Amino acid sequence: MSVKMPPPYRTAVDGSRVDNEDFYLDAQGFRINSRGERVNEVDVPAKTRSEPANSVGGYYVSSTGSHAPGR
């Protein structure tokens, strides 16, 4: 038996797209606030400028006995 997943957004009566947490979405699918500005965006180069890329950032690494950088 196959279970069909609901779409991650719905269309409001006025035609706006709204995600499952009631945030309005712009044409590219980003969350926007009441002024139409994108919210929850992260400037990745600025956040990672001082640290090398690390796919296990913040996790405990038993071989070193510490948490990986990037927490």
N, CA, C and O of each residue as an XYZ file, in Angstrom:
284
protein
N       0.833     -1.169      0.000
C       0.000      0.000      0.000
C       0.887      1.245      0.000
O       1.861      1.311      0.749
N       0.565      2.198     -0.808
C       1.326      3.437     -0.934
C       0.593      4.568     -0.216
O      -0.618      4.734     -0.363
N       1.348      5.340      0.560
C       0.765      6.475      1.268
C       1.177      7.736      0.537
O       2.367      7.982      0.341
N       0.204      8.535      0.133
C       0.500      9.772     -0.580
C       0.755     10.880      0.437
O      -0.091     11.155      1.288
N       1.911     11.507      0.348
C       2.275     12.589      1.256
C       1.600     13.878      0.797
O       1.508     14.125     -0.406
N       1.126     14.704      1.728
C       0.533     15.982      1.332
C       1.614     16.938      0.831
O       2.782     16.792      1.189
N       1.237     17.903      0.014
C       2.243     18.867     -0.451
C       2.750     19.699      0.720
O       2.037     19.865      1.710
N       3.983     20.230      0.624
C       4.540     21.010      1.726
C       3.915     22.394      1.853
O       4.258     23.137      2.772
N       3.005     22.757      0.953
C       2.333     24.046      1.031
C       0.913     23.901      0.524
O       0.565     22.913     -0.123
N       0.098     24.900      0.827
C      -1.271     24.934      0.333
C      -1.505     26.290     -0.314
O      -0.743     27.230     -0.089
N      -2.549     26.390     -1.109
C      -2.879     27.655     -1.753
C      -4.035     28.297     -1.000
O      -5.091     27.686     -0.834
N      -3.834     29.527     -0.548
C      -4.870     30.261      0.182
C      -5.928     30.750     -0.796
O      -5.744     30.682     -2.012
N      -7.032     31.242     -0.257
C      -8.147     31.728     -1.080
C      -7.703     32.846     -2.008
O      -8.179     32.936     -3.140
N      -6.791     33.706     -1.543
C      -6.320     34.824     -2.368
C      -5.252     34.422     -3.383
O      -4.752     35.273     -4.118
N      -4.891     33.116     -3.434
C      -3.910     32.621     -4.389
C      -2.499     32.539     -3.847
O      -1.604     32.037     -4.528
N      -2.282     33.027     -2.628
C      -0.953     32.975     -2.007
C      -0.635     31.544     -1.603
O      -1.529     30.765     -1.273
N       0.655     31.205     -1.634
C       1.090     29.896     -1.156
C       1.506     30.020      0.300
O       2.229     30.946      0.668
N       1.049     29.084      1.130
C       1.312     29.087      2.567
C       1.863     27.723      2.928
O       1.304     26.703      2.524
N       2.980     27.689      3.703
C       3.546     26.393      4.065
C       2.821     25.800      5.270
O       1.876     26.396      5.787
N       3.264     24.630      5.712
C       2.582     23.918      6.789
C       2.680     24.604      8.146
O       1.972     24.223      9.078
N       3.544     25.604      8.273
C       3.665     26.347      9.535
C       3.090     27.752      9.394
O       3.426     28.643     10.173
N       2.223     27.951      8.398
C       1.503     29.207      8.151
C       2.384     30.384      7.767
O       2.021     31.533      8.021
N       3.543     30.119      7.156
C       4.357     31.184      6.587
C       3.974     31.337      5.118
O       3.798     30.342      4.415
N       3.844     32.578      4.654
C       3.605     32.814      3.238
C       4.899     32.576      2.477
O       5.984     32.786      3.018
N       4.795     32.140      1.225
C       5.955     31.821      0.400
C       6.015     32.754     -0.797
O       4.979     33.129     -1.345
N       7.234     33.137     -1.212
C       7.379     33.935     -2.423
C       7.398     33.016     -3.639
O       7.204     31.807     -3.512
N       7.630     33.587     -4.805
C       7.586     32.806     -6.050
C       8.637     31.704     -6.098
O       8.427     30.689     -6.763
N       9.769     31.881     -5.404
C      10.825     30.869     -5.386
C      10.637     29.855     -4.262
O      11.408     28.899     -4.171
N       9.631     30.037     -3.400
C       9.370     29.087     -2.331
C       9.994     29.436     -0.999
O       9.944     28.630     -0.069
N      10.593     30.642     -0.878
C      11.166     31.079      0.391
C      10.079     31.674      1.273
O       9.128     32.276      0.775
N      10.221     31.503      2.588
C       9.284     32.103      3.530
C       9.454     33.616      3.526
O      10.574     34.121      3.444
N       8.331     34.343      3.617
C       8.380     35.802      3.656
C       7.554     36.313      4.836
O       6.619     35.651      5.287
N       7.914     37.510      5.333
C       7.162     38.116      6.429
C       6.066     39.006      5.855
O       5.835     39.009      4.646
N       5.393     39.760      6.717
C       4.263     40.593      6.276
C       4.688     41.725      5.339
O       3.853     42.271      4.618
N       5.977     42.086      5.341
C       6.474     43.128      4.436
C       7.010     42.553      3.132
O       7.491     43.304      2.283
N       6.936     41.246      2.956
C       7.415     40.614      1.738
C       8.896     40.313      1.734
O       9.448     39.958      0.692
N       9.564     40.448      2.888
C      10.998     40.169      2.991
C      11.207     38.707      3.353
O      10.447     38.142      4.139
N      12.223     38.104      2.789
C      12.526     36.703      3.099
C      12.975     36.544      4.536
O      13.698     37.388      5.065
N      12.546     35.455      5.171
C      12.933     35.160      6.556
C      13.624     33.809      6.593
O      13.460     32.991      5.689
N      14.399     33.581      7.647
C      15.097     32.318      7.883
C      16.180     32.020      6.868
O      16.532     30.859      6.659
N      16.713     33.052      6.234
C      17.833     32.833      5.326
C      19.137     32.898      6.109
O      19.244     33.638      7.086
N      20.108     32.136      5.687
C      21.412     32.118      6.341
C      22.472     32.475      5.316
O      22.506     31.918      4.219
N      23.334     33.407      5.682
C      24.450     33.771      4.820
C      25.557     32.756      5.086
O      26.372     32.944      5.989
N      25.587     31.690      4.307
C      26.508     30.579      4.560
C      27.971     31.000      4.506
O      28.722     30.624      5.406
N      28.428     31.761      3.501
C      29.841     32.150      3.503
C      30.233     32.934      4.751
O      31.339     32.753      5.260
N      29.359     33.797      5.255
C      29.684     34.574      6.452
C      29.723     33.688      7.691
O      30.553     33.903      8.575
N      28.833     32.688      7.770
C      28.791     31.816      8.935
C      29.972     30.854      8.968
O      30.393     30.440     10.048
N      30.508     30.493      7.824
C      31.566     29.479      7.771
C      32.932     30.043      7.389
O      33.861     29.283      7.115
N      33.060     31.347      7.369
C      34.315     31.969      6.929
C      35.501     31.529      7.771
O      36.589     31.315      7.237
N      35.310     31.391      9.083
C      36.444     31.076      9.952
C      36.617     29.580     10.197
O      37.573     29.181     10.862
N      35.730     28.752      9.685
C      35.815     27.315      9.926
C      35.834     26.547      8.610
O      35.153     26.932      7.660
N      36.603     25.468      8.547
C      36.557     24.635      7.337
C      35.224     23.891      7.286
O      34.571     23.708      8.313
N      34.828     23.469      6.107
C      33.597     22.711      5.960
C      33.673     21.435      6.785
O      34.713     20.777      6.822
N      32.574     21.085      7.446
C      32.573     19.914      8.306
C      31.177     19.310      8.320
O      30.249     19.898      8.876
N      31.027     18.150      7.718
C      29.709     17.528      7.619
C      29.231     16.949      8.942
O      28.055     16.604      9.062
N      30.103     16.829      9.940
C      29.709     16.301     11.250
C      29.806     17.395     12.325
O      29.955     17.084     13.507
N      29.723     18.659     11.926
C      29.849     19.771     12.857
C      28.930     19.633     14.053
O      27.725     19.431     13.897
N      29.493     19.740     15.247
C      28.715     19.679     16.467
C      28.521     18.286     17.043
O      28.106     18.154     18.195
N      28.809     17.253     16.279
C      28.658     15.886     16.774
C      29.891     15.463     17.569
O      30.997     15.946     17.323
N      29.691     14.570     18.509
C      30.795     14.035     19.293
C      31.583     13.044     18.448
O      31.001     12.135     17.858
N      32.882     13.207     18.383
C      33.764     12.329     17.614
C      34.575     11.507     18.612
O      35.436     12.040     19.311
N      34.297     10.221     18.674
C      34.935      9.386     19.691
C      36.433      9.241     19.479
O      37.174      9.082     20.449
N      36.899      9.290     18.233
C      38.327      9.108     17.987
C      39.157     10.276     18.516
O      40.334     10.102     18.834
N      38.553     11.471     18.615
C      39.259     12.630     19.163
C      38.833     12.949     20.587
O      39.505     13.708     21.285
N      37.720     12.372     21.018
C      37.230     12.626     22.368
C      36.633     13.993     22.561
O      36.577     14.493     23.684
N      36.179     14.615     21.473
C      35.589     15.965     21.578
C      34.514     16.134     20.510
O      34.298     15.255     19.675
N      33.854     17.271     20.557
C      32.865     17.595     19.534
C      33.571     18.179     18.309
O      34.565     18.894     18.437
N      33.052     17.871     17.134
C      33.620     18.407     15.900
C      33.322     19.901     15.826
O      32.279     20.342     16.308
N      34.223     20.690     15.228
C      33.974     22.133     15.110
C      32.758     22.397     14.222
O      32.389     21.572     13.387
N      32.152     23.556     14.420
C      31.006     23.931     13.624
C      29.702     23.774     14.373
O      28.629     23.751     13.769
N      29.788     23.668     15.665
C      28.603     23.476     16.476
C      27.762     24.707     16.538
O      26.717     24.709     17.189
